[in-house]
Amino acid sequence: MSDNVGARASDRVYSTLLTEIQTGALAPGAVLAETEQAARLGVSRTPLREAIARLAADGLVQQTSPRVTVVSPIDADDIRALFDLRGALEEAAARLAARRGDPGVFDALAAEFAHASVDGEAARDAYYALIARFDAAVDAAIGNDYLAASLRTVRTHLVRVRRLARYKPERLARSVDEHRVIAEAIAARDAELAAHATHVHLKLALASILDSLEVPA
């Protein structure tokens, strides 16, 4: 197998396992046995091991013994720690985006949030796609590859957390409005309002997630 073919196989396996972990198809604590996973995914052990090493670097899997790898557990303390980091990164990103971003881009995103619906599965999928475009616009605006890379890592874990949380229509509707306020603040080049609106959004999101898991905030 050439290096390029091996790299492609490793990338494909990483992408597949990442999606399965994020969606819960591979639940926290699930064992990733090399022989079984390699056969299931149609690859040799080398690209599988490379993919698992990347997932371990992301914090999504962990070795419980030299031969046993499991999907990392996630509990209330993990979620709080994730949001501690998320808050620091996203508030900094909001400030930078307000100072450096194109107001027209964020004006347009704010208008989309103003008209976004979360009524029905298709609408919710479209809303999450809108959030992804907003995140990409922020990443492009901040002009800081290190911060953008850190944000992408946090978002990888955030997908798992969202799946653990119970769906709450009222909370999701408020989230739409909170994103609109953040986008408007960035468009207005109001760095402190953008950071504050981000702080409020994340505080409310964390409380809702912990409540859905029935643990104290």
Number of C-alpha atoms within 10 A of each C-alpha: 7 7 8 9 11 17 16 13 21 23 17 17 23 21 14 13 23 23 16 14 23 21 16 15 12 17 17 18 14 16 18 20 12 18 12 10 17 18 11 9 14 12 17 17 15 15 21 25 16 18 23 24 16 17 20 17 12 15 15 23 24 21 14 11 8 6 9 12 19 21 21 20 14 16 14 17 10 12 16 16 11 17 19 14 13 20 19 12 16 24 21 18 26 31 24 23 29 28 18 17 22 18 19 12 16 26 18 14 22 24 13 16 23 15 10 18 17 18 12 9 9 10 13 17 13 14 20 13 12 17 16 13 13 19 18 13 17 26 22 16 21 20 15 12 11 8 15 21 12 14 18 14 14 18 16 17 18 17 15 21 21 14 13 18 15 13 13 11 13 9 13 18 15 14 18 23 17 20 21 23 20 27 30 23 27 31 24 18 22 17 23 17 20 28 25 16 21 24 19 13 20 20 15 14 18 19 15 19 24 21 14 15 14 11 11 9 12
